[in-house]
Structure formats: structure tokens, C-alpha cells
Amino acid sequence: MYVISILTIPIYSVGKSSILKRYTDQEFNQQYICTIGVDFKVKFLKIAGTGVKLQIWDTAGQERFKAITTSYYRGAHGVLVVYDITNRQTFNAIINWLREIRLFGDNNDNMGVILIGNKVDCPDNRCVSVSEGQQFAGQMGIPFIECSAKTGANIDEAFELMATKIILNQMISTGSLEANSSNKKTVDILTYDSCSYHKCC
């Protein structure tokens, strides 16, 4: 059985905790409850007939918890970067969080990163188009998917995509979740210019 550690990026109030609760407990709470520090969930699934145990760390978005949450980058196999499609500010913040992954992660070459646009159940309030999300993810060399914690749309698919990406990366490079590889090539996010994505609604 593969044991995979996944981290959620702590962009504030994008619904990442709701995504996690929908995925692990099949529940949704309309009332917003902020994460205090770090929450932890476990989920079992099968990828291509192989058992996978996901250990998911949900980090808090408030600035006062930043020192705690960034420490969880070390040892993570994958990171879910979530933004709110109805809030452009959360989308614009992604590039800085991707830089943090590079700075604080110790498994960067094999770390799976997926960009998730949440709240597709609110199309009338959309500020970030599907094409913008796709274009940005393409520039970063990472997969992209939109979902809804409220309706459950694409929630399972997002986590299965993450698990599959991590397993394939590791099998191709070394065949082990603990080994490192330098074969992955993506845009250098430490110097990437994100100005073209700072647009108003």
C-alpha cells in the first residue's frame, strides 16, 4: 500500500476545509468555520488496483499560523493549491504560495502540485475564468481542475488525480515514494512574472 502525505495550501477562505470534509466525510457545512492551526484527515482509495492511504493536512490561512503551516511542506508528497473562482485576490495569491513550496519543501523534484478552482456552484459570481486557470496551470506545468465542495462536483476526481500524479512520478523516477528525482521540468516559479494575471473581475 502506498502512504501519501498531502498538504493544502493555506490561502484564506477559499473553501479548502470544506473540500476536505466533502471528500473524507461526504458532508458540507454552509457556515464558514476557519481552521485553527492544522487539521488532519485520512482517506483510503485504490489507484489502478493498488491500495492508497492519503494523509491529508489542512493548514490554516491566517497569517499568525504561517510559521506553523510552512513547516508541513517538508516531507509532503503533494500539495493542493486551492483558490476561489469568485475571488480574484485568492487567484492572484497563488504565485506567492507556489514560491513558498519551492522554498520550504524538501521533495520539490517529485512533489505533486495541483491547482484547484473551488465554488463552481456560484457561476454568477465568477471572477476567474476557466481559461485563466488553465493557462496559469499550463505555465506552471501543473494539472488544473475546478470543483465544488457544496455539490461535490469533481472533488473525488481532484484527489484521485493528485494520488495518481504522485504515484506515477515516483514510479517513473525511482519506484519509491521516499526517493528523489531531478527529471521534472517546470517553469521557475521563483522568478515567474505573474503581472498578466492581475486583472479585475
C-alpha positions as CSV (number, residue, x, y, z in Angstrom):
1,M,0.0,0.0,0.0
2,Y,1.2,3.5,-0.9
3,V,1.1,6.0,2.0
4,I,0.9,9.6,0.6
5,S,1.1,12.8,2.6
6,I,-0.9,15.7,1.0
7,L,-1.0,19.3,2.2
8,T,-3.5,22.1,1.4
9,I,-2.1,25.5,0.7
10,P,-3.3,28.0,3.3
11,I,-5.0,30.6,1.1
12,Y,-7.6,32.2,3.4
13,S,-11.3,31.5,3.0
14,V,-11.3,29.6,-0.3
15,G,-13.2,26.5,0.9
16,K,-10.3,24.1,1.2
17,S,-11.5,22.8,4.6
18,S,-14.9,22.3,3.0
19,I,-13.3,20.4,0.1
20,L,-11.6,18.1,2.6
21,K,-14.7,17.5,4.6
22,R,-16.7,16.7,1.5
23,Y,-14.1,14.3,0.3
24,T,-13.5,12.4,3.6
25,D,-16.9,12.7,5.3
26,Q,-19.3,13.4,2.4
27,E,-20.5,16.5,4.3
28,F,-20.8,20.2,3.6
29,N,-21.3,22.9,6.2
30,Q,-22.7,26.2,4.7
31,Q,-21.5,28.1,7.7
32,Y,-17.8,29.1,7.5
33,I,-15.5,27.8,10.2
34,C,-11.9,28.8,10.0
35,T,-9.1,26.2,10.5
36,I,-7.1,26.7,13.7
37,G,-3.5,25.7,13.2
38,V,-3.6,22.4,11.3
39,D,-6.4,19.8,10.8
40,F,-5.8,16.2,9.7
41,K,-7.8,13.6,7.8
42,V,-7.2,10.1,6.4
43,K,-8.8,8.6,3.3
44,F,-8.3,5.2,1.7
45,L,-8.7,4.6,-2.0
46,K,-7.5,2.4,-4.9
47,I,-5.5,3.6,-7.9
48,A,-5.2,1.0,-10.7
49,G,-6.0,-1.7,-8.2
50,T,-3.4,-0.6,-5.7
51,G,-4.3,0.5,-2.2
52,V,-3.5,4.1,-1.3
53,K,-3.7,5.7,2.1
54,L,-4.0,9.5,1.9
55,Q,-2.8,11.5,4.9
56,I,-4.2,15.0,4.3
57,W,-3.0,18.0,6.3
58,D,-5.4,21.0,6.2
59,T,-3.4,24.1,7.0
60,A,-4.8,27.4,8.4
61,G,-4.9,30.5,6.2
62,Q,-4.4,33.2,8.8
63,E,-1.0,34.9,8.8
64,R,-0.4,34.2,12.5
65,F,-0.2,30.4,11.7
66,K,2.2,30.8,8.8
67,A,5.3,29.7,10.7
68,I,3.5,26.5,11.7
69,T,1.9,25.7,8.4
70,T,5.1,26.2,6.3
71,S,6.9,23.6,8.3
72,Y,4.4,21.0,6.9
73,Y,5.8,21.4,3.4
74,R,8.8,19.3,4.4
75,G,8.1,15.6,3.7
76,A,4.8,16.3,1.8
77,H,4.4,14.2,-1.4
78,G,1.8,16.6,-2.8
79,V,0.2,20.0,-2.4
80,L,-3.4,21.1,-3.3
81,V,-3.3,24.8,-4.2
82,V,-6.9,26.0,-3.9
83,Y,-8.4,29.3,-4.9
84,D,-11.9,30.7,-5.0
85,I,-13.2,31.4,-8.5
86,T,-15.4,34.2,-7.1
87,N,-12.5,36.0,-5.5
88,R,-9.7,37.1,-7.8
89,Q,-7.4,38.1,-4.9
90,T,-7.1,34.4,-4.0
91,F,-6.2,33.6,-7.6
92,N,-3.5,36.3,-7.6
93,A,-2.0,35.0,-4.4
94,I,-1.2,31.6,-5.9
95,I,2.1,32.5,-7.4
96,N,3.5,33.5,-4.0
97,W,2.4,30.2,-2.4
98,L,4.0,28.3,-5.2
99,R,7.2,30.1,-4.4
100,E,6.8,29.0,-0.8
101,I,6.5,25.4,-1.9
102,R,9.9,25.7,-3.6
103,L,11.5,27.5,-0.6
104,F,10.2,25.2,2.2
105,G,9.6,21.9,0.5
106,D,12.3,19.2,0.7
107,N,10.8,17.0,-2.0
108,N,10.4,19.5,-4.8
109,D,11.5,17.4,-7.7
110,N,8.9,14.7,-7.1
111,M,6.3,16.7,-5.3
112,G,2.8,16.6,-6.9
113,V,1.1,20.0,-7.2
114,I,-2.4,20.5,-8.4
115,L,-4.3,23.8,-8.9
116,I,-7.9,23.7,-7.9
117,G,-10.6,26.3,-8.5
118,N,-13.4,26.0,-6.0
119,K,-17.0,27.2,-5.9
120,V,-18.1,26.3,-9.4
121,D,-21.6,26.2,-7.9
122,C,-21.6,30.0,-8.0
123,P,-21.3,30.8,-11.7
124,D,-23.0,34.2,-11.4
125,N,-20.2,35.4,-9.1
126,R,-17.3,34.0,-11.1
127,C,-14.3,36.4,-11.3
128,V,-11.7,33.9,-12.7
129,S,-12.5,32.2,-15.9
130,V,-11.8,28.5,-16.6
131,S,-9.4,29.5,-19.4
132,E,-7.4,31.7,-17.0
133,G,-7.0,28.8,-14.6
134,Q,-6.0,26.5,-17.4
135,Q,-3.5,29.0,-18.8
136,F,-1.8,29.7,-15.4
137,A,-1.6,26.0,-14.6
138,G,-0.1,25.3,-18.0
139,Q,2.5,28.0,-17.4
140,M,3.4,26.4,-14.1
141,G,3.4,22.9,-15.6
142,I,0.8,21.6,-13.1
143,P,-2.7,19.9,-13.5
144,F,-5.8,22.0,-13.1
145,I,-9.3,21.2,-12.1
146,E,-12.4,23.1,-11.0
147,C,-14.7,21.7,-8.3
148,S,-17.5,22.5,-5.8
149,A,-17.3,21.5,-2.1
150,K,-21.0,22.3,-1.9
151,T,-22.2,20.0,-4.6
152,G,-19.3,17.5,-4.6
153,A,-18.5,18.1,-8.2
154,N,-15.0,16.9,-9.1
155,I,-14.0,16.5,-5.5
156,D,-13.1,12.8,-5.7
157,E,-11.5,13.4,-9.1
158,A,-9.2,16.1,-7.7
159,F,-7.8,13.8,-5.0
160,E,-7.6,10.8,-7.3
161,L,-5.7,13.0,-9.8
162,M,-3.3,14.0,-7.1
163,A,-2.7,10.5,-5.9
164,T,-2.2,9.2,-9.4
165,K,0.2,12.0,-10.2
166,I,2.4,11.3,-7.2
167,I,2.5,7.6,-7.7
168,L,3.4,7.9,-11.4
169,N,6.1,10.5,-10.7
170,Q,7.7,8.2,-8.1
171,M,7.3,5.0,-10.2
172,I,8.9,6.7,-13.2
173,S,11.8,8.2,-11.3
174,T,12.7,5.6,-8.7
175,G,9.7,3.3,-7.9
176,S,9.7,4.6,-4.3
177,L,7.8,7.3,-2.5
178,E,10.8,8.2,-0.4
179,A,13.4,8.7,-3.2
180,N,14.2,11.9,-5.0
181,S,14.5,12.7,-8.7
182,S,15.7,15.7,-10.7
183,N,14.0,14.9,-14.0
184,K,10.9,17.0,-13.7
185,K,11.0,20.3,-15.7
186,T,8.6,23.2,-15.0
187,V,8.6,27.0,-15.1
188,D,10.9,28.5,-12.5
189,I,8.3,30.0,-10.1
190,L,10.9,31.8,-8.1
191,T,11.4,34.3,-11.0
192,Y,8.0,33.9,-12.8
193,D,6.2,37.2,-13.7
194,S,2.6,37.0,-12.7
195,C,1.6,40.5,-13.7
196,S,-0.5,39.3,-16.6
197,Y,-2.8,37.5,-14.2
198,H,-3.7,40.6,-12.1
199,K,-6.9,41.6,-13.8
200,C,-10.1,42.9,-12.2
201,C,-13.4,41.0,-12.4
